[in-house]
Amino acid sequence: MDHGLTTSRRMLLAGGALGAVALAGCTKAAAPVETAQTPLWNAEYVAMKGPVKLQMYRRREGEPKAGEPAKPVIMLVHGSSLSALSTYDLGVPGEDYSMMNFLARAGYDVFTMDHENYGKSSRTSSNSDIASGADDLVAAMGVITKETGKTKVHFFGESAGAIRIGFFENQHPEMVDRMILGAFTYTGKEAPTLIARAKRIDEWRASNVRKRDREMIESIFTRDGGPPTASRPAIEALIKQELAYGDTAPTGTYIDMSVNLPLVDPAKVKAPTMLIRGLIDQNSTMAEHYEFFDKLQMNLKQLNVIPGGHALASGAGYRQLHHAIDAFLTMPAEGVAT
């Protein structure tokens, strides 16, 4: 499909029924966000998962107008410890880490969401595990379809966000166009971070929340070994942005990643899929990535390795990440049986 995009397409390669959903509280930004490159339009929505309010964010070039060509839609899904905007719209002085900005400028209609118990979404007694996150995505698709007319869109997720969208795709393949699994964990076998985390499983099970303070957030960029995997300005900006929502996070995805993997069946995946990870990521191993990749049944699939550790969107390789996402989503599918 020709999306009329102009971004460079080179890539770093390493190997070859909506449920009942209510919509409430849609608000449109009064003015676009001005950047040095192009004016971007924002909107916010609230998707309802039963009584649970899920905050959604949207960004694209220009306000939608009736009769204009549809833009490709992508949904960005956050992980275990950080909410949507801290992950995908990080403000760092002197640099533009924002994946929302990059993809909007590249011609996409970009959505993201705070999952239950994250960011501006409802606080409940749930531990917000992977299955709950997949239900959140069903609610989000109700908003996306209402606003864009699309019933099938692209997805990118990082860490537990990647597991959420893989789990969701196994349940709702009709809603997923192309899928990018960033910092994905398939089995967690022999992954140092998960081995250490599993030793605290009784602690995670004893409470629906865990401490997510400054020290914990900083550890995301130091636990992979070697020097920090993000710049000091990026780390400080992320800590400031995320702690505005409090110093705790749900335990559900930690429990799932410690003792309940695998949660995604690669043999059942229908969507063209790219796996992308940081070179020294300790939340998974290359062996499990190769295993998952080999079990994918479609022909349009990629495995990609970029500089850095587990955190991709705010890490040292964020520019390579942006580039790889756009390149995969715009790669021609003609002649490829998927």
N, C-alpha and C positions, 0 to 999 in steps of 0.2 A: 504494500500500500504506500502511495506517495503522500507523505504528510507535509510536503513543502518545507522541510527543515534544511538548514544550511550548516549545521554543526558538523565538524570533521568526524569521519566514521572509523578512523583507525582504532585498533584495539589491542590490549595486551592479553594474549591468550595463553592458557596453560592446559592444553588438551582440547583435543578436539571437542427450585421454585421458591423465589423470594417468600419468606414468611410474612406474617402480618406485621407491618412496620408503620409506626406513626411518625410524622414529621412535625416538629414544633419549633418556634422561636427563631425562624430564619431572619438574619439581619444582614444587610448589605453595607459595606464600608462607604462612608460618605465621600471619600476621595481616594484616588489610587495612591499606591506607594510609589514615590518617584525615585528612580535610580539614575545613575550616570548613563546607563545604556538605553533603557526603555521604560515607559510607565507600565506598571503592573497593577492589576485590579484584584482586590481581595473581597471575600465574603466569608461569613461564619454561619453555621447552622447547628441545630441540635437534633440529633437522631434519637429516637426513643426505642429502647429495648425493654418493653414492658414499662415499669416505672423508672427505669434507669435512664438518665440523661447523658448522652455522649456528645461531647463538644467536637465539632468538625470545622476544618479550615480549608479554604479554597484560594488558589492563586492562578492567574492566567494573564496573558496580554490582552488588555481591553475588556470592557464589560460585554457579556454575551448579547448578541443582537439577533432578532428573528431573521431567518433566511440565510444566515452566514454559514459557510462550510463548517462542519463539526471538527473540533480539535480532538486528537487522541487523548483519552483520559487515563491518568495513572493515580493509583491510591498508594500512599506511603504509610507503612505500618511500623510503629516503634517497638522497642524491646522491653526488657524486664524492669529496668531501673530509671529510664528517662522517658519523659512524655513527648508528645508530637513535635512541638515547636523547638524544644531544646535539641531534639535530634535532627530535624529537617529544616529548621529556619534559624540556625545559630548565628547570632550577631557577634562578629569578631572585628575589632578595630583594624582597618587597613586591608581586610580580606573578606571575600564573600563565600563563606562556607555553605550558604543556604542552598540546599538541594531544590527547595521549592522555587527559588529565584532562577536557578540554572535551567530547570525543566520548563518553567513558564516561558523563559526567553527562547528556549529551543522549540516552542510551539505546542507544548502540552497544556491540558487543563488539569491542574494538580490539586489533589485532595489529600488531606491527612486527618487524623482523629486522635484524641486522647481516649485510650481505653478506660473501661470502668475502673475507678479508683486511681486514676492518673490525671494530672493536669487540672483542667477545669471541669472534668466529668464528675458524675455523682460518686460520692463516697458511700459504700455499702459494706455489709458484713462478708461479702464474697472475697475469696483470695485471688480472684482474677486469673484463673489458670488458662491454659491454651484453649480448651474447649469454650470457655467463656469469651475469650478473644475472638474466636471464630464466629460466635453469635453476634458480637459487636460488629463484625464485618458484614453480616447479613443486614443489620440495621443501617449501616453506612451505605450499602448498595441501594437501599430504598431511597435515600436522599440523592445519591448520584444519579439514579435513573430518573427521578422526578426533575432534577435540575438540568440534566444533559440529554435525556432520552436514551442513554446508553444502558444496556443490560449486561454488557460484557466489557471489562476494562483491564488494563495492565495493573500489576501489583509489584511493589518492591517492599521487602521487609528486612530488617536487620536484627540479628541475634534471635531472641524469642519472637520478634516480629516475623522473621522468616519461617519459623515453625508455625506460627499462627496462620500465615497465608498458605503454607503447604497443607496443613490440616484442613483449612477452608476449601482449598482446591480439590482435595480428595472428596469432600462432601458436595461441593457446588462447582463442578468443572464448567458448567454452562455460563458462569459469571466471570471466568478468568480468561483473558486474552493471552498475554505473555506474562511470565512470572519470573521474578529475579529474587533469589534467595541469598541474602548477604549475611556473612558471618554465621552461616547455618550450622546447626548441630543435628546430625542424623541419629547416631547411636550414643555418642559421647564416650565410647570405649577408649580408654587410655588417654583421655583428654585431661591434662593436669588440673585445670580450673574446676572441672566437674568432679574429679576425684576428691579434691579438697572440699568442695561444696557439699558433697554427699555425706561427709563426716558430721555435718551440722543438720542432717535431715530431721532429727527429733525437734530441734529448735524451730525449723521452718514449719513443721506440722503443728507445733504448739500455738501458733499465732497466725492470723491472716495478714499481718504486716511485719516488716523487718526494718531495721535502721537503714536509712539511705541518706547519710549526712555528707558533709564535705569530704571526710576521709574516704568514705566508701566510693563516692563519685570519682575522686582522684585515683583510686585503685584500679578503675577500669582501664587507665592508661599506663599503669605500672606493673600489672600482674603478669603480663606476657613475657617478662624477662628483658634485660637490656635497658636502654634509656627509655624515657616516656614516649609513647607512640602518638602523641599529639603535642602541638606547641603549647608553651605556657599560656599565651594569651587565649588560645582556644579552650584550654582546661578551665581557666579562671572565668571566662565568659559563660561556659556551660554550667559551672557550679552556681554562679549568680543567677542565671536564668532558671535553673531547675529548682533551686532551694526556695524560690518564691512560692512553690506549691507545697512546701513542707519537707520534713526530713525523714519520711517513711515511704515505703513502697510495698505493694502486695507480695505475698510469698508464693503464689500459685505457680508461676512459671519456673521459679527456682526448684520447687518440688518436682514438677514435671521433668525438668532437664536433669535432675539428679537421679531419679529412680523410675521414671515412666517412659523413657525413650525406647524404641522409636515411636513417634507419633505421626509420621508422614510415610506413606507407602509409595515409593517411587514407581513401582509397577502400575499403579493406578493413576498416576499423573497424566493428564491429557494435554495440558498447556505447554507450548514451547518454553523451555526453562534454562536459565543461566544461574550457575552457582558462582559466587564471588566471595573471596576471603582475603584477609590480611596474611602476609607471608609468615608472621610469627604468632598467629592466633592460637591461644592455648585452650579455647573453649571447644575445640574439635581437632581432628587430625586430618592430614591429607588422605590417609588410608580410607577413612569413612566417606570423604568427598568422592574419591574414586569409586567406592562401592555404590554410593547413591547414583552417581553419574552413569555408571555402567548399567544400572537397573532401570533407568529412564527409557521408555519405549519409543519416544518420538525421535525424529531425525534432527530437528532444529533444537540443539542443546549445546551449551557451552560451559566450560569450567575455566574460571578466570582468577588469577592471583595478582594482588597489587601490594605495594609497600604498606607496612604498618602491622598493627595487631588486630585485636578483636573489634574495637570500635572503628567503623568505617566512615560514617558520615562526618564525624568530627576529627578523624585521624589524619595522619600524615599523607595518606594517599587519596584525600577527598577529591582532588581534581581528576585523578585516574578513575575513581569510582563514577563520577558524573559522566565522564566520557564513555566509559564502558556501558553504562545503563542506556544512554542515548543510542549508541552504536548497535546494541542488541535489539532494542525496540524498533529500530528503523531498518534492520537487516531484511532484505527481500526474502519472501517465503516462496516465491514462484518456483515451481519445480521441486519443492521440498515436501515430501509426504510427512505430515505431522500427526 
